[in-house]
Structure formats: C-alpha cells, structure tokens
C-alpha cells in the first residue's frame, strides 16, 4: 500500500490526523528541539546517524500491562511534519533560530527509519515501543510530537483495555468527549475503539477514522418538553421504538412504565445515569420483564471505570457508556514515555552506545531488540530485551515485537487510517489474549510479564 | 471591538483556536446533540427559548478554588462552528440525522447570547461560569464543544494557578507538551500563561497566541557529542554565554565547573533535571558562587508540581520548569463541569424553571445571578448566587461576576486572541489576590469561599 495517496499532501486542505485540516504539524513541538538543531548544525554533529528509542520506565501504579496507542495517528501526522512559509515566517520573526537553521527546516523531510511495536500491542516497562533511526537533526525534531501522540493515546488505550476486559464481552461505548480537550476527544475515541469499545459518541472521530458513532438523548431533551411523556413520544415518533430512552430524569419506575407504554415491546433500551446502578439495574430488569419487554436492554452510564464495570458484571446490564475515566486514562492521563538517544555515530562514523547517568533517570544505552517469550501453554511469560543484538531464542517459543513503520522516509500505509485502526484492534485482542490470566486482575500488582535485559 | 476581523471566517484557511486551520469545529461534538435536535425539530420544541448553564458540582478533592480557563478559545472556536459541505455530506451518508435536520444545520449560526465569568476569574462549586441563552436547537448543539474546552482549560488553569502561587514570584515555565495530546498541549500552554507562567516551550501555542517561548537543550544534545565539553562549547558558541546549560547528564559537579569554564561569568543558567533538587540546588549555588558566577541562575525541572515547588522555595532556585503535572491538571485532569438546562419557555412562550431529579445529580433550576461578596478588608468572603433574580446586595461590598461574551451571535472580541489572553492573565492575578489567605494553602480543605444560594 502506498501511503501518500491516503491523505492529502502538505499543501492540501484535507483532514489530517491531528489538526482540523492538513496544515503543518511541525510546530507542535518544544522550542528546544529547534535550538538543539541550530547548535548541532553549527557543531557539525547534526548529521551524525542516531538511534532514539521510546519507552516507559514503568507502568502506571499497580497496572499489569500497557497498550501501545497512537502509532497510526503518529504516522498520519508525520506526513504533515513540514515547515511551510507560515511556520518559517514565524520562527524567523521571533528569532527562534538563525538563518542556516531556517534553510535546513525549509527542506526538512523525515528520510530515516522508524520501527516499533505496532499499535494495539501490549507493552511492559522498558519495552522499546518505538525506534527512530536518522540523523540527529531529523530525529530530534520529531521528539515532542512523537511523545505527545504516544503518551496520550497509550494512556487512553491502556485504560480502555482494562475496561473492555472487565466488561468481558458486554459492549462498551465511549462517551467522554466533553471531559477532555476537543481534539484529544477525537484521539481518545479512536484509542477506545482500538481496545474493543463498540462505538463512540464523537462525530469527528467517526468521520476521521470511519468509526461507529451513537447517541440518542440527554436529560435536557426531557426537560425541554412539558412532560416526560411528551419527550418520550417525540423521540419514539422520530426514531421508532428501536431507540434508547433515558429514564432517570424524574422517577425511574414511572419512566420505565411510560417508556414501555409509548414504545411498546420493541423498545431497544433504557438508560440509567445515576444512583446505585447495581440495585437499579436489577429492579429495572424485573420491571421490564414484568411488562413483557424482555428484549429491552439496559444501558448504564455514570462515572464508570473498570472497577465500576467489574462490580456491575453481576447485574443485568447490557452495555456500558464510559466517559471521564476513559479519556483521562483512569488515574493515569499520560503513559510517561520518554524519547532517548541510545546510540549515535562518532566522528569516524562508528556507532557508539550512549546513556545519561542522571540519578533515577538512567537509561540503558544501545539499540534494543525485544522478544515476547511464550511458555509451553502459548501464553506470554517474559519481555526479553537484547541490547545491541537480538537475543538468541531459536529454541524457545517467542514472538518478534517490532515491525517497520517507516523506511527511508516512506510510511507503511497499512498502519494508518481506518484500515490501520481495524488491524490494531485485532492485534489488541490477540496480544491481550496471549497474556497470563493475572493480566485480568484489577487490583494493583506487578507487571504481568517481567522485563529482562540480556 | 468587532470580532470577525480577528480571525478568518469559516471558509478561510487561517489558524483557528482548535484545529490546525480554520476548518469547522461543528463535529467536535457528541452524536446525541444532533439526534436530540432532530427529535426536537419534529416535536416543535427545538425553537423554544432555553437557558443552559455551565457549572462544576464540586472542585477537585481538597482544592480551595478553581480558575476559569478556555473562554477565549471557546469564542474563537465558536466562529468556526459551522456545518459545511464536508460535515453535511458525512452526516447524510452515515444517516446520523434526517434531511430536515441537515437543512437546519446548513444554515446554523449561533444567534443567541452567552454570558459568563470572564477567563481568569476564580470560581467555586456551583458558580454559573457560563450561561447560554438561545433556542434549544442552537444551544444544544454547543454543549459538547463548550464543555470540552472549559473542562480541559479550567483543569490546567486551576492547577497552574496553585503552582504560580506556590512559586510566589519565581518564574515558572510550562514544558509539558510531550505528556499530553499534541493539540491539548497548545491549549495547556495557553492556560499556563494565563495563570502566571512566564513562558512555554510549545511553539504552536507561541505562534497562535503570541506567547513567549523558550528552551535550550536536552540530554540528547550532550550525548550526541563526543564529550560534555564539546556539547557545552557548541551551545555557547551558538547562543553565547547567556544560555542555559543542562548539567546532570553525567556528573553535576564536574559539569558546573565545565559550564563556568566554557561560558564564563556571563553564563545565564544551569539546569538540574534529576536527583534531590533541594540538596543539589544548595550545592550548585555554593559552587557557582565559589567560582565567581553569582549571577548564574539555577533552573530546576523534574516532575514538579505545586507541592514540589513549595518544598523548593527554601532552596536557591531561580526558576521552575513544569511539565506532566501541569498539563494533566495535577491529579484533576478535568474540571467536571456540566451543561444543564435550567429554564425554557413553555408552549405559550412563558419561561419555566427546570431541573432533573436524578439521585446525586440534581441541579438547581432557574437562571443564576452570582455575586462575589467582599468583606470589610476587601477580601472575597462568599459566592452568593441568586436564583431567578439578582440578589439584593446594595449595602454590602460585592463584585459582579458575569460579563456578556456573545450577544445576538456577535462575539465580543476583547476576550479572544492574544489580547484577550493578556487580559485574562491580569484578571487571574486580581481575582486570586482578592481571595482569603487560606486560598494559598496546598493541603486539602474546603473551598475558600462558601457558595450560598439565595
């Protein structure tokens, strides 16, 4: 698949992955990426071949695994990482960098290689989820953008995965747009679908990545009408009985009876958004059944997270609507990934492993080669990471984890767009299914696979 | 000031507040806003005059006050809240709504009034921070977008305010772009500046709202070179001695001596990014002074939040770089504001106060009129909220809190753009200065002003 056809080029006005349209993503970065470039151009080191790796030193407190999210968005955004006249003009006017640096930026195209865990793959502490190989100049410029995308989307994906695991097949719907920044909302919706959510309420995400969207009515719709009956009638007349009626604006019991009376036995669903949901779900189920509406589903929404979903599994709930806790990463709004230089050429062109020694922030120098080791039962049991060379694992069952995402600047299109997301969702299912059963535990604990460097 | 000139219209390709360019913001919304519109158009209630209010039921756990953020971005985005052919085509193709609804959307322009706490103002639980008055159809459509902007930006502003309060005049710099979604990063940078941060590392935010940006170098720049000395020399040759050198890649002591040797007495700053910052700041200060660099500043960065800043106040630190904890709201990544219908006309055109009765989610019906009551010392002492009519407070010192932001669809331009942000920052200073001293306390406690309904 050739990538450049999938989205517009830098000059077009088609929708991009990140902003409203395909304008440049190149200023979505930190000032110091450009000043480092300027100083490195001057010292001559800017053209040294470098390897940067992205990893998280640890998972959020007590989490058993993480899920890589955002790779597709990252590649989509990379296509628009170009310095046009608008960007160059501003950098020049504000004297962010000097003229030779502006000249370099004018011609900037990422021409290196990017390898990584494909989107949807499970990761552990220190898993090298992305590797960027290019000159310092080319790779340095991408740091902030790469981290912004991966840190946000992986945080949402890691939370979303726990929620769909807890829901154990019951559909989850993403409804958190209003609780996060408006563009984050689209990215969060995408990450949710990737981890098994059935649909999202976010229309822009639906448009951008061909996601199923849904929604019916809020309390305001009921309050707008002179009575609940009028509101229900308006909704059923408009959408037919295969709709979802919100039954907790006034009195739940009365609302359920009214909903059944108006919509009849075909009523698709009632939604509960407050109170003790376990108790209410049981009560409403009995009432619906008693009224003959055995096929009417119960949807619950109200500050749900993976723990609440788990508690509700014993109740007769048919679907979960999840908002705030999903889009804010359920207590871990960022995946805390970093982008570190691990190897670079010296003046003679020979590669040198490098690592900083800062207290508490050391990292392991050298290019990493990860393998997921599998036990005799086919379950994953170790994250094995070779430094400098791939570990020898011929005799043991294992799985390669890294795939080429960009080669010589050419983006592998199969990881982008709606199709890329569909594949990521499949990968998420396979990768989580391969984990030991302890991965399902919600209580705090150690990562489910030990990370071993060899 | 006329607003429409400040930013491009819906058809232009200038930069908007939300996406990369001035494309529509209208699909940054939930599916159900449009289905409610369709059902209300059918029932006829869509054209009833409505009042929606935005408020937070509570502050994040233990917080003393909140800060309204995002009003300017909201108004900037409202200009681009239009359904163009691209949006209508997708809605039609996916059958999100029917043909009459699409016709309504085609002509959609918000023509109502928006009143609210101006950006930078302090808010309390139940403060009506925004009031939207329009037909149901017009006001309903804005819900998700309004909440996304206010919830995110207010969360960051509320955290940022505590950090600048804790820093007590020492400059804070926002550096969190890499820890949040790439477009959230620009909004977070803006909110930080509004609450007194001196600068941001985010270039796109700098371009968009004329913010001061800064940054020099990361550990990768040192590691790129064959020695720390080469790296420091490259940086000082490029930017002169008035630069900031990062001194914790290898050995802090050696690096500080090296920095002084290379840059001389004019060296602007050294940056510490790891370890025990209090202890290190004291040590590095002594070393710099002993070397004669009494004017060289010490900048610290490393997972800072308001508590860490407070602890560092006793150390000889000259500036704080703040990242993750700022952009993720320091434990409260969303302000949890809601958008509730509080009044609407009945069939005869007479206004009716409305409120839902859902357990734990009740709200107070009727239009609210808030006043900030002031004590004899000029300090704020109560958030007084009149329901249905402004409270009588002629004899007592007080301040009006709500200002017109949009009238008959015309946006008041003084709240938007770089100038609007500058005014919001002034307002934040004044509004926080007026709070009782307990507002400065970082330990968990009650909101510093009681909210009283009359």
Interface residues (C-beta under 8 A of the other chain):
Chain A: X13 X15 X16 X18 X19 X20 X21 X22 X23 X24 X25 X27 X28 X29 X30 X31 X32 X33 X34 X35 X36 X38 X39 X40 X42 X43 X45 X48 X50 X52 X77 X80 X87 X90 X91 X94 X96 X136 X140 X143 X144 X145 X147 X148 X149 X151 X152 X153 X175 X177 X178 X179 X180 X181 X182 X183 X184 X185 X186 X187 X201 X202 X203 X204 X206 X207 X213 X214 X215 X216 X217 X218 X219 X220 X221 X222 X223 X224 X225 X226 X230 X231 X233 X234 X235 X237 X238 X239 X248 X249 X250 X251 X273 X274 X275 X276 X302 X324 X327 X328 X329 X333 X334 X336 X339 X340 X341 X344 X346 X347 X354 X355 X356 X357 X358 X359 X360 X361
Chain B: X13 X15 X16 X18 X19 X20 X21 X22 X23 X24 X25 X27 X28 X29 X30 X31 X32 X33 X34 X35 X36 X38 X39 X40 X42 X43 X45 X48 X50 X52 X77 X80 X86 X87 X90 X91 X94 X96 X136 X140 X143 X144 X145 X147 X148 X149 X151 X152 X153 X175 X177 X178 X179 X180 X181 X182 X183 X184 X185 X186 X187 X201 X202 X203 X204 X206 X207 X213 X214 X215 X216 X217 X218 X219 X220 X221 X222 X223 X224 X225 X226 X230 X231 X233 X234 X235 X237 X238 X239 X248 X249 X250 X251 X273 X274 X275 X276 X302 X324 X327 X328 X329 X333 X334 X336 X339 X340 X341 X344 X346 X347 X354 X355 X356 X357 X358 X359 X360 X361
